Amino acid sequence: MYKKLFIPGPTHVRDKILQAQTAPMIGHRSKEYSDLQAEVTPKLQQMLYTQQRVYLYASSSTGVMEASVRQASTKKILNTVCGAFSKRWGQITAANGIPCDKIEVPMGQAITPEMVDEALSKGGYDAVTIVMNETSTGLMNPVKEIAALVREKYPDVLILVDAVSCMAGAKIEFDAWGLDVCLAGVQKCFALPAGLAVCAVSDRARERALQVPNHGYYFAYEQMDKKYEKHQTPATPAISLLQALNVQMSDILAEGLENRWERHEEMAAYIQNWARKYFALYSDENYLSPTVTNVENTRGISVADLNKELGQRGAMISNGYGDLKEKCFRIAHMGDLTLDDLKWLTGLIEDILGL
Ligand SMILES: *Cc1c(COP(=O)(O)O)cnc(C)c1O
């Protein structure tokens, strides 16, 4: 049975977008392809409030997380860890043999500018990784404030941001905040099928990459730049997904960026209030995510059984991530979902649990 997805990726994809993927194939060295990439890139730049480059990779987000650390540092990277995905970025950095240290806070808590300041003040770092929206805990880190601190006090430190579960769902002013890398896969707030990643890269980060020996090939900004002006990619792009992305970006801009951010805030507020009424919120109230809520299972229900029942009614939520399995459950409110969709979902849950 078809299930509407309320999980934090992949998210529900509208029929129109599924259809947009079925356009006939075009050659990736053709004018038609260049026209497509030339059309979609400025829309992405507009959404990220940036004049700098935005690359498109045929990859899931994790590939670009790896690429970004491989091209960022000739010294040492600071990894900030507040949950499963930020932890993954630290593991990726270490797995590539890049010198790195981490600062870590307990799950459900945020990384603050003060913590980053204290760590960077020890010296020797030239990049920092931050997951903007920690999907495992439903928490949004204060990236704007952290970036302001780094730009002011540590001009040589590149700011790498994983915005996988909030890009296209929350405002990210790439240039004004002074970010250097901001990446996301399209299967979350973009509400597209999986397989394509979007990555904004600052001129500063592109220059740094050229200083880093063995910074890779497939994802290298240096390689991407060889085709960028031609509106192409060095290897074969995910053409069908790009066709769908082009349609989706037009719809996102037609909705209005501010309206889109507001819709996510509204959906988040609704789910947060619902969670407070029947359960509890897991993460620090000051940093709740606008795109996914981690609900603490204070009633000791079986989340697996609840999801089975929801499945029979055409909906799906997420269990808690990793160690939080059955201790929490997550409801995503991202992409093209609406407040009405969420009211329908909470109605189903109340009905199943007899709340
Ligand atoms: C989903 C997610 C990832 C992993 O994305 P993939 O596209 O599966 O590689 C990384 N970081 C965050 C914050 C995520 O939510």
The ligand as an SDF file (V2000), in Angstrom:
LIG
                    3D

 15 15  0  0  0  0  0  0  0  0999 V2000
   20.0090   12.2710    5.8420 C   0  0  0  0  0  0  0  0  0  0  0  0
   21.1740   12.9850    6.3750 C   0  0  0  0  0  0  0  0  0  0  0  0
   22.4760   12.7060    5.9550 C   0  0  0  0  0  0  0  0  0  0  0  0
   22.8000   11.5730    5.0200 C   0  0  0  0  0  0  0  0  0  0  0  0
   22.2990   11.8210    3.7790 O   0  0  0  0  0  0  0  0  0  0  0  0
   22.4400   10.7810    2.5600 P   0  0  0  0  0  0  0  0  0  0  0  0
   21.7790   11.5500    1.4550 O   0  0  0  0  0  0  0  0  0  0  0  0
   21.7140    9.5440    2.9750 O   0  0  0  0  0  0  0  0  0  0  0  0
   23.8700   10.5420    2.3150 O   0  0  0  0  0  0  0  0  0  0  0  0
   23.5080   13.4830    6.4370 C   0  0  0  0  0  0  0  0  0  0  0  0
   23.2890   14.4800    7.3030 N   0  0  0  0  0  0  0  0  0  0  0  0
   22.0500   14.7740    7.7520 C   0  0  0  0  0  0  0  0  0  0  0  0
   21.8650   15.8880    8.7240 C   0  0  0  0  0  0  0  0  0  0  0  0
   20.9590   14.0370    7.3010 C   0  0  0  0  0  0  0  0  0  0  0  0
   19.7270   14.3290    7.7400 O   0  0  0  0  0  0  0  0  0  0  0  0
  1  2  1  0
  2  3  1  0
  2 14  2  0
  3  4  1  0
  3 10  2  0
  4  5  1  0
  5  6  1  0
  6  7  2  0
  6  8  1  0
  6  9  1  0
 10 11  1  0
 11 12  2  0
 12 13  1  0
 12 14  1  0
 14 15  1  0
M  END
$$$$
